[in-house]
Amino acid sequence: MTVPTPPQTPLVDTLNAEMASAWNGADGEDWVAHADRYDAASAAFDPALLDGARITATDRVLDVGCGAGVSTRAAARAAPAGHATGIDLSAPLLAEARRRSAAAGLTNTTFVQGDAQVYPVESGAYDVVISRFGAMFFGDPVAAFTNLARGLRPGGRLALLSWQELARNEWLLVLRRALAAGRPLPEPPGDAPGPFGLSDPDHVRRVLAAAGFEAVDLAGLPGTVRLGADAEDAFGFVSGLGLTRGLLGGLDDHARRAALADLRAQMAAHATPAGVLFGAAAWLVTAHRG
Ligand SMILES: C[S@@+](CC[C@H](N)C(=O)[O-])C[C@H]1O[C@@H](n2cnc3c(N)ncnc32)[C@H](O)[C@@H]1O
């Protein structure tokens, strides 16, 4: 296959410019620093993604919002005579993905910087498009999935993981409640760019149908998110999350100390011999290009 040549300056749609700046700034740096923890946090959902993608030995796979590339490497291993390409907005995460792929001795991976919504994906170049919690952030999801469908050969498959609604994700509910410190926080809508951007099944079906996908299916995956080995480890991790930084930013010193104490107590309350575990629920979304 032709390995894509990245444009000199990554093209980013104006709707995704803020996201690009966050993932090239503090959010990206935090993910690089804690890549193993992020990988472990949602590892319970990895087998479902691989099952849903049904990658064969010669497949050419595109991994959207690949981050530090854990799913790109899994795809490359599943396609030893094929290729796995990771695309992401974030230069620091892509550098980490390249480093990890080389360290793993993989020779069939490529990582490109770009906005998957507008990146000039080669038409029909891929057998499978996957995403591990990386496709919920598009400012214009129909445009993005239309672009990704174009990159698939006819009949090519899509398999992605996204979070279900906030109410089914105890790990975020608990974090938000502690950090709200009594303030009312707006409910994240199920169709706006962000962690819950593909949480509403009707929205997902509408977007994918409009983008040219068929046989759209959402399978609910109950699971857990593991935030650390023990309470202190988990507290250290969650206190650096972008969400935490954002919510603490609006509090005075007293409220901030109380919110952090609450957060620490929540981590202790969820500590188990297998780590600090919270309830979580994802969708495995599968479809194919018509
Ligand atoms: C929640 S992280 C998931 C990363 C990785 N898939 C994982 O499971 O660790 C979301 C990723 O999507 C990327 N992303 C967000 N919007 C994007 C876009 N329009 N095009 C490409 N990547 C995007 C971010 O840079 C970030 O690395």
The ligand as an SDF file (V2000), in Angstrom:
LIG
                    3D

 27 29  0  0  0  0  0  0  0  0999 V2000
   -9.1760   10.0830   24.6440 C   0  0  0  0  0  0  0  0  0  0  0  0
   -7.7400   10.1210   23.6570 S   0  0  0  0  0  0  0  0  0  0  0  0
   -7.5910    8.4320   23.1420 C   0  0  0  0  0  0  0  0  0  0  0  0
   -6.2130    8.1070   22.6420 C   0  0  0  0  0  0  0  0  0  0  0  0
   -5.9680    6.6460   22.3020 C   0  0  0  0  0  0  0  0  0  0  0  0
   -6.8430    6.1610   21.2600 N   0  0  0  0  0  0  0  0  0  0  0  0
   -6.0780    5.7790   23.5290 C   0  0  0  0  0  0  0  0  0  0  0  0
   -6.9940    4.9390   23.6120 O   0  0  0  0  0  0  0  0  0  0  0  0
   -5.2350    5.9290   24.4310 O   0  0  0  0  0  0  0  0  0  0  0  0
   -8.3710   10.9320   22.2010 C   0  0  0  0  0  0  0  0  0  0  0  0
   -7.3550   11.1430   21.1020 C   0  0  0  0  0  0  0  0  0  0  0  0
   -8.0570   11.6220   19.9380 O   0  0  0  0  0  0  0  0  0  0  0  0
   -7.2510   12.5780   19.3110 C   0  0  0  0  0  0  0  0  0  0  0  0
   -8.1300   13.4340   18.4610 N   0  0  0  0  0  0  0  0  0  0  0  0
   -9.1190   14.2520   18.8670 C   0  0  0  0  0  0  0  0  0  0  0  0
   -9.6910   14.8630   17.8070 N   0  0  0  0  0  0  0  0  0  0  0  0
   -9.0450   14.4020   16.6960 C   0  0  0  0  0  0  0  0  0  0  0  0
   -9.1660   14.6640   15.3100 C   0  0  0  0  0  0  0  0  0  0  0  0
  -10.0480   15.5470   14.8210 N   0  0  0  0  0  0  0  0  0  0  0  0
   -8.3260   14.0090   14.4500 N   0  0  0  0  0  0  0  0  0  0  0  0
   -7.3920   13.1420   14.9280 C   0  0  0  0  0  0  0  0  0  0  0  0
   -7.2230   12.8630   16.2420 N   0  0  0  0  0  0  0  0  0  0  0  0
   -8.0440   13.4850   17.1130 C   0  0  0  0  0  0  0  0  0  0  0  0
   -6.5790   13.3180   20.4470 C   0  0  0  0  0  0  0  0  0  0  0  0
   -5.4240   14.0100   20.0350 O   0  0  0  0  0  0  0  0  0  0  0  0
   -6.2890   12.1800   21.4230 C   0  0  0  0  0  0  0  0  0  0  0  0
   -5.0230   11.6270   21.2270 O   0  0  0  0  0  0  0  0  0  0  0  0
  1  2  1  0
  2  3  1  0
  2 10  1  0
  3  4  1  0
  4  5  1  0
  5  6  1  0
  5  7  1  0
  7  8  2  0
  7  9  1  0
 10 11  1  0
 11 12  1  0
 11 26  1  0
 12 13  1  0
 13 14  1  0
 13 24  1  0
 14 15  1  0
 14 23  1  0
 15 16  2  0
 16 17  1  0
 17 18  1  0
 17 23  2  0
 18 19  1  0
 18 20  2  0
 20 21  1  0
 21 22  2  0
 22 23  1  0
 24 25  1  0
 24 26  1  0
 26 27  1  0
M  CHG  2   2   1   9  -1
M  END
$$$$
